[in-house]
Amino acid sequence: MATKRDLKRAYGKAKKIKNKNLRGICIGLVVAVAICTFFYPVFEKYIGDSILPQINSEVVGIDGKAEIHFIDVGQGTSVLVKGSEKVILYDAGEAEQAPKIVKYLKEQGVKKIDYFINSHPHSDHLGGCRGVMKEIPTDNFIMTELKKSIVPTTATYRKTLEFLNEHKDTIKSRIGKVGDTFDLGDGLVATITGPVDLYNDLNESSLVLQVDFGETSFLLTGDMELKSQQDMADRGKVSPVTVMNAGHHGSSTSINKDFMKKANPKYAVISCGKDNKYGHPHRETIELYNKMGIEYYRTDEQGTIVAITDGKNVTFKTEK
């Protein structure tokens, strides 16, 4: 900020300029600087940040935020990870849920799915994938690796593979591997962290996705169960997270103690259908969450749930 001596000296030089127009401009500039110099403390005191904006070099993401949408697809799973540059869609519920997911994605301004990740080929996770891809352009489709002995023979699985083959020029399909990372822009990064082995069960074979943004993280585990969870814990592939999408819709077969202790989520989101025939979420899961002090949300009771993070804190918005 200019001092009084600097302003006096500048004013004197401006008066000596012979060209009247130029001299007037120079004097005007000196007067403007003087006003800013001597009255800035008053401005700062009374008008604050609304007129005097502060520059924050740490602002990242979508207006400094990232969003994880746990879409209500009944008894199934579908999660939208929304970054400033790219998006991930993790699973798409049953086939009949595709129109709802498409409508929701379009409402969220999603014009393209950069990474479509299918945790495993059960119909309540894979069923809607083909219908969604028919309506929204998709760049990459990523699946879990399976032993030949458990490769499904279902129509849902066969039709999905046929669709991917028919559109191989526009959709790149591949097997997801532990360590694969997806940069969604401005610090939002997703990483495949499991499964760490090949299993004889589709649920155990679920691709696990950890999403990190600043100091917050989210864990999507598909239908992963006790064995594969234990293997991840034993091999150091589980770290503390802020939010966990409950394994297998809140089943008691997906709350391995070592896994849960190492993940130690502050919040959980349970994707399940109202009055579903499996009794999800199971009583044992809710009891464990209460014991661990985990605050939980349920799509069967609260509809679509959106977690919003600024990199330090997470807030939730619910449909109901």
C-alpha positions in Angstrom: 0.0 0.0 0.0 1.4 3.5 -0.9 2.5 5.8 1.9 1.6 9.5 2.2 5.1 10.6 1.1 4.8 8.4 -2.1 1.4 10.0 -2.9 2.7 13.5 -2.4 5.7 12.9 -4.6 3.4 11.3 -7.4 1.0 14.3 -7.2 3.9 16.7 -7.6 5.1 14.9 -10.7 1.6 14.8 -12.2 1.2 18.6 -11.9 4.5 19.2 -13.8 3.2 17.3 -16.9 2.6 19.9 -19.7 -0.1 18.0 -21.6 -3.4 19.0 -19.8 -5.3 15.8 -20.6 -2.5 13.5 -19.6 -1.9 15.6 -16.5 -5.6 15.3 -15.5 -5.5 11.5 -15.9 -2.4 11.2 -13.8 -3.8 13.4 -11.1 -7.0 11.3 -11.1 -5.1 8.1 -10.7 -3.1 9.5 -7.8 -6.3 10.6 -6.1 -7.9 7.2 -6.6 -4.9 5.5 -5.0 -5.0 7.9 -2.1 -8.7 7.1 -1.5 -8.0 3.3 -1.5 -4.9 3.8 0.7 -6.5 5.9 3.5 -10.0 4.4 3.5 -9.2 0.7 3.0 -9.4 0.0 6.7 -12.9 1.4 6.8 -14.0 -0.6 3.7 -12.5 -3.8 5.3 -14.3 -3.2 8.6 -17.7 -2.5 7.2 -18.1 -4.4 3.9 -16.0 -7.5 4.7 -15.5 -10.4 2.3 -18.6 -9.7 0.1 -16.7 -7.0 -1.8 -13.1 -7.8 -0.9 -12.8 -11.4 -2.0 -10.2 -13.7 -0.5 -8.1 -16.0 -2.6 -8.0 -19.6 -1.4 -5.3 -21.6 -3.2 -6.7 -24.9 -1.7 -10.1 -24.8 -3.4 -10.6 -28.1 -5.3 -13.3 -30.2 -6.8 -16.8 -29.1 -7.8 -16.8 -25.6 -6.3 -14.4 -27.1 -3.7 -16.6 -30.2 -3.2 -17.1 -33.7 -4.4 -20.3 -35.7 -4.5 -21.1 -39.4 -4.0 -24.7 -40.3 -5.0 -26.1 -43.5 -3.6 -29.0 -43.9 -6.0 -32.2 -45.7 -4.6 -32.6 -48.7 -6.9 -34.5 -50.8 -4.5 -32.8 -54.1 -3.7 -29.6 -53.4 -5.5 -26.7 -51.0 -5.8 -25.9 -48.0 -8.0 -23.5 -45.3 -7.0 -22.5 -42.2 -8.9 -19.1 -40.7 -8.1 -19.2 -37.2 -9.5 -15.9 -35.3 -10.1 -15.3 -31.9 -11.7 -14.0 -33.5 -14.9 -15.2 -37.1 -15.0 -17.6 -39.5 -13.4 -17.8 -43.1 -12.3 -21.0 -45.2 -12.2 -20.6 -48.2 -9.9 -23.2 -50.8 -10.6 -26.7 -50.2 -11.9 -29.2 -52.3 -10.0 -31.7 -54.6 -11.7 -32.6 -54.2 -15.4 -35.9 -52.4 -14.6 -34.0 -49.7 -12.7 -32.1 -48.5 -15.8 -34.7 -45.8 -16.8 -34.6 -44.4 -13.3 -30.8 -44.3 -13.3 -30.7 -42.7 -16.7 -33.2 -40.0 -15.7 -31.2 -39.3 -12.5 -27.9 -39.1 -14.3 -29.3 -36.6 -16.8 -30.8 -34.5 -14.0 -27.2 -34.4 -12.5 -25.9 -33.1 -15.8 -24.1 -36.4 -16.7 -23.7 -36.5 -20.5 -21.1 -39.3 -20.5 -20.0 -42.1 -18.2 -16.2 -42.1 -18.2 -15.8 -45.2 -16.1 -18.7 -47.7 -15.6 -17.6 -50.2 -13.0 -19.5 -53.4 -12.3 -18.6 -54.9 -9.0 -19.7 -58.4 -9.9 -22.3 -60.0 -12.3 -25.3 -60.6 -10.1 -28.4 -59.1 -11.6 -29.0 -56.6 -8.8 -25.6 -55.0 -9.7 -25.3 -55.8 -13.4 -28.9 -55.9 -14.6 -29.3 -52.2 -15.4 -25.9 -51.6 -17.0 -26.8 -52.4 -20.5 -29.9 -50.2 -20.4 -27.9 -47.3 -19.0 -25.2 -47.6 -21.7 -27.9 -47.6 -24.4 -28.9 -44.1 -23.4 -25.7 -42.5 -22.0 -22.4 -42.7 -23.9 -19.8 -44.7 -22.0 -16.1 -44.7 -22.5 -14.9 -47.6 -20.3 -16.7 -50.6 -18.8 -14.7 -52.4 -16.1 -15.5 -55.9 -14.7 -14.1 -58.1 -12.0 -11.9 -61.1 -12.9 -13.7 -64.5 -12.4 -12.6 -68.1 -12.2 -13.9 -70.0 -15.2 -15.8 -72.3 -12.9 -18.1 -69.5 -11.7 -18.6 -67.5 -14.9 -22.4 -66.9 -15.1 -24.6 -68.5 -17.8 -27.5 -66.1 -17.1 -29.2 -64.1 -19.9 -28.3 -60.9 -18.1 -24.6 -61.6 -18.2 -24.7 -63.0 -21.8 -26.6 -60.0 -23.1 -24.2 -57.5 -21.4 -21.2 -59.2 -23.0 -22.9 -59.2 -26.4 -23.7 -55.5 -26.1 -20.1 -54.7 -25.2 -18.8 -56.7 -28.1 -21.2 -54.9 -30.5 -20.0 -51.6 -29.2 -16.3 -52.4 -28.8 -15.3 -49.5 -31.1 -16.8 -47.0 -28.7 -16.7 -48.7 -25.3 -13.5 -50.1 -24.0 -14.2 -53.1 -21.7 -11.5 -54.7 -19.5 -10.9 -56.4 -16.2 -10.2 -54.2 -13.2 -7.0 -54.8 -11.3 -6.0 -53.9 -7.7 -4.1 -50.6 -8.0 -6.0 -49.3 -11.0 -6.6 -45.5 -10.4 -9.1 -43.1 -11.9 -8.5 -39.4 -11.8 -11.8 -37.6 -11.8 -10.3 -34.1 -11.6 -9.2 -31.6 -9.0 -8.0 -34.1 -6.4 -10.9 -36.7 -6.6 -9.2 -40.1 -7.2 -10.7 -43.6 -7.1 -8.6 -46.7 -6.7 -9.5 -50.4 -7.0 -8.3 -52.0 -3.7 -9.9 -55.5 -4.0 -10.4 -58.4 -4.4 -6.9 -59.5 -3.7 -7.5 -63.1 -4.9 -9.7 -65.2 -7.1 -12.6 -66.9 -5.4 -15.2 -69.6 -6.0 -18.0 -67.2 -5.3 -19.4 -64.2 -7.2 -20.0 -62.1 -4.1 -16.5 -62.6 -2.8 -15.2 -61.6 -6.2 -16.7 -58.1 -6.0 -14.5 -55.2 -7.1 -13.8 -52.8 -4.2 -13.4 -49.1 -5.0 -12.0 -46.5 -2.6 -12.6 -42.9 -3.5 -10.4 -40.3 -1.9 -10.9 -36.5 -1.7 -8.7 -34.4 0.6 -8.9 -35.9 4.1 -12.1 -37.8 3.3 -12.6 -41.2 1.7 -15.4 -43.6 0.6 -15.4 -47.3 0.3 -17.7 -49.2 -2.1 -17.5 -53.0 -1.6 -20.3 -54.5 -3.7 -21.3 -57.8 -2.1 -17.9 -58.7 -0.8 -18.2 -61.2 2.2 -16.2 -62.5 5.1 -13.4 -64.4 3.3 -12.4 -61.7 0.8 -12.7 -59.0 3.5 -10.4 -61.0 5.7 -7.9 -61.4 2.9 -7.9 -57.6 2.2 -7.4 -56.9 5.9 -4.5 -59.4 6.2 -2.8 -57.9 3.1 -3.0 -54.3 4.3 -5.5 -53.3 1.6 -7.9 -51.7 4.1 -7.4 -48.2 5.6 -9.6 -45.9 7.7 -12.5 -44.4 5.6 -15.1 -41.7 6.2 -18.1 -43.4 4.5 -18.7 -47.1 3.7 -21.4 -48.4 1.4 -22.5 -51.4 3.5 -21.3 -54.7 2.0 -24.0 -56.9 0.5 -26.8 -54.5 1.3 -26.1 -54.7 5.1 -25.9 -58.5 5.3 -24.3 -60.1 8.4 -22.1 -62.0 6.0 -20.3 -58.8 5.1 -19.1 -57.5 8.5 -15.8 -59.2 9.0 -14.4 -57.9 12.3 -10.9 -57.2 11.2 -12.1 -55.5 8.0 -14.5 -53.3 9.9 -12.0 -52.5 12.6 -9.4 -51.3 10.0 -11.9 -49.5 7.8 -13.5 -47.9 10.9 -16.0 -45.8 9.0 -17.7 -42.8 10.6 -20.8 -43.2 8.4 -22.4 -46.1 6.4 -24.9 -46.1 3.6 -27.0 -49.2 3.2 -28.4 -49.8 -0.3 -31.4 -52.1 0.0 -35.0 -52.4 -1.0 -38.0 -51.7 1.2 -39.3 -54.9 2.9 -36.9 -57.0 0.9 -37.1 -60.8 1.2 -33.6 -61.2 2.5 -34.2 -59.1 5.6 -31.4 -56.6 4.7 -30.0 -54.9 6.6 -29.5 -57.7 9.1 -29.9 -57.1 12.8 -26.2 -58.1 13.5 -25.1 -55.4 11.1 -27.1 -52.7 12.7 -25.9 -53.8 16.2 -22.3 -53.6 15.0 -22.8 -50.2 13.6 -24.3 -49.0 16.9 -21.5 -50.6 18.9 -18.8 -48.9 16.7 -20.6 -45.5 16.7 -21.2 -45.6 13.0 -24.0 -43.2 11.8 -25.9 -45.0 9.1 -28.3 -44.1 6.3 -30.7 -46.4 4.4 -32.0 -46.1 0.8 -35.1 -48.2 1.7 -36.1 -45.5 4.3 -34.5 -42.3 3.0 -34.4 -42.8 -0.8 -31.4 -41.6 -2.8 -28.7 -40.4 -0.5 -26.0 -37.8 -1.5 -22.8 -37.4 0.4 -21.1 -34.1 -0.2 -17.5 -33.5 0.9 -15.3 -30.4 1.0 -12.2 -32.6 1.6 -12.5 -32.3 5.4 -16.1 -32.8 6.3 -19.0 -34.8 4.9 -22.6 -33.8 4.8 -25.6 -35.8 3.6 -28.8 -35.0 1.7 -31.6 -37.5 1.6 -34.5 -37.8 -0.8 -37.0 -38.5 2.0 
